[in-house]
Amino acid sequence: MNPVVVLYDGACPVCVREKRFLAGRDRAGRLRFVDIATPGFDPRPYGATRAAMMSRLHALRSDGTLAVGVDAVRAAYAAVGLGWLLAPTSLRWVRPLADRAYAAFARHRYRISGLGGLGCSGRTCRAPD
């Protein structure tokens, strides 16, 4: 079985913290992480643009389909046996709220990292160019 490839923003301290959390629970090697903030990262093999990937988390599922946003988070958590934590976000009436909350987080993740004291200079982090 192919691992779920999580395409994360390594310039975002909150994102790196979440990556470490998931990696620490991945005892079966079901996840692989790719830092999209690395210079020279090529998004083409994943079927998305770098701008799209920087706007929301992407994950390549083991079946080859691309998950985006909350779906990508659910795929990563399911791969390490924690899918039950995010299962409620799949409910018809919860899903739109979860998607909007995630979109707001993704849009402001550098500011959130700065406010949380997670290694940003000043009160905000900056997105890589």
BASEPA-855724 format. One record per residue (C-alpha): residue in one letter; x negated, z, y. Coordinates in Angstrom, 3 decimals. Each point is the difference from the previous one (the first is absolute). Layout:
<atoms>
> rest;x;z;y
> a;X;Z;Y
...
</atoms>
This chain:
<atoms>
> rest;x;z;y
> m;0.000;0.000;0.000
> n;-1.314;-0.949;3.438
> p;-0.351;2.777;2.547
> v;2.122;0.157;3.144
> v;-2.236;-1.180;2.845
> v;0.650;2.105;3.101
> l;-1.088;-1.800;3.165
> y;-0.522;2.860;2.429
> d;-1.344;0.403;3.538
> g;-3.319;1.808;-0.366
> a;-0.208;0.457;3.782
> c;3.094;2.227;-0.072
> p;-0.788;3.625;-0.886
> v;3.547;0.716;-1.214
> c;-0.197;-3.081;-2.234
> v;-3.386;1.055;-1.377
> r;1.346;3.478;-0.719
> e;2.935;-1.489;-1.934
> k;-2.381;-2.317;-1.877
> r;-2.087;3.017;-1.050
> f;3.132;1.862;-1.082
> l;1.084;-2.888;-2.226
> a;-3.510;-0.665;-1.326
> g;-0.275;3.646;-0.989
> r;3.104;-0.328;-2.152
> d;-0.911;-3.359;-1.522
> r;-1.442;1.267;-3.271
> a;1.000;-3.146;-1.914
> g;-1.558;-2.524;2.415
> r;3.320;-1.538;0.983
> l;-0.949;-0.461;3.659
> r;-2.659;-2.008;1.758
> f;-0.551;0.396;3.724
> v;-1.089;-2.696;2.431
> d;-0.875;0.925;3.591
> i;1.449;-2.718;2.225
> a;-1.881;1.354;3.045
> t;-3.328;-0.978;-1.556
> p;-1.714;-2.827;1.920
> g;0.390;-3.248;-1.889
> f;3.134;1.073;-1.901
> d;1.862;-3.149;-1.095
> p;3.786;0.457;-0.308
> r;0.653;-3.516;-1.352
> p;-0.229;0.907;-3.707
> y;2.833;2.488;0.569
> g;2.364;-2.478;1.651
> a;0.228;1.766;3.359
> t;-1.730;-0.100;3.353
> r;-2.321;2.723;1.221
> a;2.417;0.694;2.870
> a;2.868;0.513;-2.451
> m;-2.147;2.279;-2.146
> m;-1.059;2.034;3.040
> s;3.643;0.437;1.007
> r;1.172;1.476;-3.341
> l;-1.510;1.114;-3.286
> h;-0.182;-2.687;-2.665
> a;-0.513;0.421;-3.739
> l;-0.414;-2.610;-2.676
> r;2.023;1.212;-2.974
> s;-1.295;-0.349;-3.539
> d;2.462;-2.887;-0.528
> g;-1.592;-1.921;2.898
> t;2.782;0.502;2.540
> l;-0.789;1.308;3.466
> a;1.713;3.185;1.172
> v;0.151;0.823;3.706
> g;0.721;3.197;1.935
> v;1.896;2.702;-1.864
> d;0.126;-2.266;-3.065
> a;-3.827;0.026;-0.034
> v;-0.081;3.785;0.288
> r;2.512;0.269;-2.852
> a;-2.116;-2.336;-2.160
> a;-3.134;2.088;0.573
> y;1.757;3.306;-0.684
> a;1.674;-1.386;-3.133
> a;-3.375;-1.180;-1.309
> v;-1.338;3.565;0.024
> g;3.151;1.569;-1.438
> l;1.420;1.264;3.280
> g;2.722;-2.619;0.385
> w;2.654;2.682;-0.211
> l;-1.139;1.335;3.410
> l;1.005;-3.232;1.715
> a;2.917;-0.961;-2.251
> p;2.559;1.146;2.601
> t;-1.363;-2.594;2.443
> s;1.435;-2.683;-2.289
> l;3.567;1.247;0.417
> r;2.221;-2.451;1.860
> w;0.756;2.352;2.874
> v;-3.507;1.517;0.236
> r;-2.019;-3.217;-0.238
> p;0.699;-1.283;3.551
> l;-0.902;3.404;1.450
> a;-3.200;0.183;-2.042
> d;-0.948;-3.542;1.024
> r;0.502;0.799;3.703
> a;-1.872;3.294;-0.235
> y;-2.890;-1.711;-1.781
> a;-0.086;-2.839;2.570
> a;-0.212;2.573;2.809
> f;-2.795;1.837;-1.811
> a;-1.928;-3.241;-0.638
> r;0.325;-1.070;3.629
> h;-1.294;3.369;1.271
> r;-2.380;1.003;-2.810
> y;-3.083;0.127;2.240
> r;1.727;2.221;2.525
> i;1.327;2.201;-2.816
> s;-3.517;0.261;-1.448
> g;-1.334;1.080;3.394
> l;2.709;2.587;0.499
> g;-0.607;1.353;-3.488
> g;-3.701;0.522;0.696
> l;-1.031;-2.261;-2.855
> g;-3.289;-1.264;1.372
> c;1.046;-2.140;2.936
> s;-1.799;0.115;3.316
> g;2.224;1.351;2.723
> r;3.717;0.106;-0.673
> t;0.294;-3.440;-1.598
> c;-1.778;-2.228;-2.472
> r;-0.522;-3.685;0.633
> a;0.956;-2.838;-2.281
> p;-2.901;-2.162;-1.121
> d;-0.214;-3.458;1.591
</atoms>
